């Protein structure tokens, strides 16, 4: 005659982890839930063999320190270091300096973070949008949901809204288009 234990021996081994788990105090689980600063993301990857990302291009440019500071302020460096492809319309430091006095300082205040994010997203298109491929009146949707409009002058000058395209730099995840003005989203 079989004993009750032998009939249920396979199930006894399944119950052991349950008994062990019940013996743990809830304090150890609480200490494991302490929030830590998240680990650096994609932008922290060191790769000296590949082309830089759109963030890397801006970081390495002596003319885009203000743009880089704004991107870091809203923590977009990891998003813009991902695969993309992205086209970043990158205003120069001189373009930011041309904003009305106090504008940039005001945008960097914590309570204006959403406005700065909207402005920065208005400088990013998903995909590679080479300026030389743009036609008069071509609209391009930006990451914030608004559109920009391109125009091409008879002399070949390419404009995005009212900003002049000064040049481009290829990146591993897209294209950086240097412009001479900060693009401001249309007011609602």
C-alpha positions in Angstrom: 0.0 0.0 0.0 1.4 3.4 -1.0 1.6 6.1 1.5 0.1 9.5 0.9 3.6 11.0 0.7 4.8 8.7 -2.1 1.7 9.5 -4.2 2.3 13.2 -4.0 6.2 13.2 -3.9 6.5 15.1 -7.3 4.3 17.8 -6.0 6.3 18.1 -2.8 9.3 19.4 -4.7 7.2 22.1 -6.3 6.1 23.3 -2.9 9.6 23.8 -1.5 10.2 27.2 -3.4 6.8 28.3 -2.1 7.8 27.6 1.6 11.2 29.3 1.1 9.6 32.4 -0.4 7.1 32.6 2.5 10.0 32.8 5.0 11.5 36.0 3.5 10.7 39.2 5.2 9.0 42.0 3.2 11.8 44.3 4.2 14.2 42.6 1.8 11.8 43.2 -1.1 11.4 46.8 -0.1 15.1 47.5 -0.1 15.4 46.0 -3.6 12.8 48.4 -4.8 15.0 51.5 -4.0 15.0 53.6 -7.1 18.3 54.2 -8.7 19.4 56.7 -11.3 18.8 55.0 -14.7 21.9 53.7 -16.4 23.1 55.8 -19.3 21.4 55.1 -22.6 22.4 54.8 -26.2 24.2 58.2 -26.2 26.8 56.8 -23.7 27.9 54.0 -26.1 31.5 54.7 -27.1 32.2 53.8 -30.7 35.3 55.3 -32.2 35.0 53.3 -35.4 31.6 54.4 -36.7 30.4 57.7 -37.9 28.9 59.8 -35.1 25.2 60.0 -34.5 23.3 63.2 -35.1 24.0 64.0 -31.4 27.7 63.2 -31.9 27.9 65.5 -34.9 26.4 68.4 -32.8 28.6 67.6 -29.8 31.7 67.7 -32.0 30.6 71.0 -33.6 32.1 74.3 -32.2 28.9 76.1 -33.4 26.2 74.0 -31.7 27.0 74.2 -28.0 23.6 75.9 -27.2 21.7 73.2 -29.1 23.6 70.4 -27.3 22.9 72.1 -23.9 19.1 72.3 -24.8 19.1 68.6 -25.9 20.8 67.5 -22.7 18.5 69.7 -20.6 15.4 67.8 -21.8 17.3 64.5 -21.9 16.8 63.8 -25.7 20.3 62.6 -26.3 19.4 58.9 -26.1 16.4 59.3 -28.3 18.5 61.1 -31.0 21.3 58.5 -30.6 19.0 55.6 -31.6 18.8 54.1 -35.1 16.6 56.7 -36.7 17.0 57.8 -39.4 16.5 61.5 -38.3 17.1 64.8 -40.0 18.0 67.4 -37.3 17.8 71.0 -38.4 20.5 72.4 -36.2 20.5 76.1 -35.4 23.9 77.6 -34.7 24.9 79.3 -31.5 24.5 82.6 -33.3 20.9 81.6 -34.2 20.1 81.1 -30.5 21.9 84.3 -29.6 19.6 86.2 -32.1 16.5 85.2 -30.0 15.1 88.0 -28.0 17.0 88.6 -24.8 16.1 86.2 -22.0 14.3 83.8 -24.2 16.8 80.9 -23.9 17.2 81.4 -20.1 13.4 81.3 -19.8 13.1 78.1 -21.9 15.7 76.4 -19.6 13.5 76.9 -16.5 11.9 73.6 -15.3 8.4 75.0 -15.7 9.1 75.6 -19.4 10.5 72.1 -20.2 7.4 71.2 -22.3 7.8 74.3 -24.5 11.5 73.6 -25.0 10.7 70.0 -25.9 8.2 71.2 -28.5 10.7 73.6 -30.0 13.4 70.9 -30.2 11.0 68.4 -31.7 10.1 71.0 -34.3 13.8 70.7 -35.4 13.6 66.9 -36.1 12.1 65.1 -39.0 11.9 61.3 -39.2 13.8 60.1 -42.2 16.6 61.7 -44.2 15.5 64.9 -45.8 18.3 66.2 -48.0 17.9 69.9 -48.6 18.9 69.7 -52.2 15.9 67.3 -52.8 13.4 69.8 -51.5 11.1 71.7 -53.9 9.4 75.0 -53.4 6.4 74.6 -51.1 7.4 71.1 -49.9 6.0 70.5 -46.5 7.8 68.2 -44.1 6.2 66.8 -40.9 8.3 67.3 -37.8 8.5 65.2 -34.7 6.2 67.5 -32.7 3.4 67.0 -35.3 3.7 70.4 -37.0 4.9 71.0 -40.5 7.7 73.1 -41.9 7.8 74.5 -45.5 10.8 74.6 -47.8 11.5 77.1 -50.4 14.3 77.4 -53.0 15.4 80.8 -54.3 16.5 81.4 -57.8 20.1 81.6 -56.6 19.7 78.1 -55.1 19.4 79.2 -51.5 17.4 76.7 -49.6 15.1 77.8 -46.8 13.2 75.9 -44.2 10.5 78.2 -43.0 12.5 81.5 -42.6 15.8 79.8 -41.8 18.6 79.5 -44.4 20.3 76.1 -44.9 24.0 76.7 -44.3 25.2 73.1 -44.9 24.8 69.4 -44.0 26.8 66.8 -42.1 26.1 63.0 -42.5 25.6 61.0 -39.4 25.4 57.3 -38.7 21.6 57.7 -38.0 20.6 60.4 -40.3 21.6 63.9 -41.4 22.3 67.2 -39.6 21.2 70.3 -41.5 22.8 73.4 -40.2 20.5 76.4 -40.2 20.9 80.1 -39.3 17.7 80.6 -37.2 15.8 78.8 -34.5 12.6 77.3 -35.9 9.6 78.2 -33.8 6.4 76.0 -34.0 3.4 77.7 -35.3 1.3 79.3 -32.6 -2.1 77.9 -32.2 
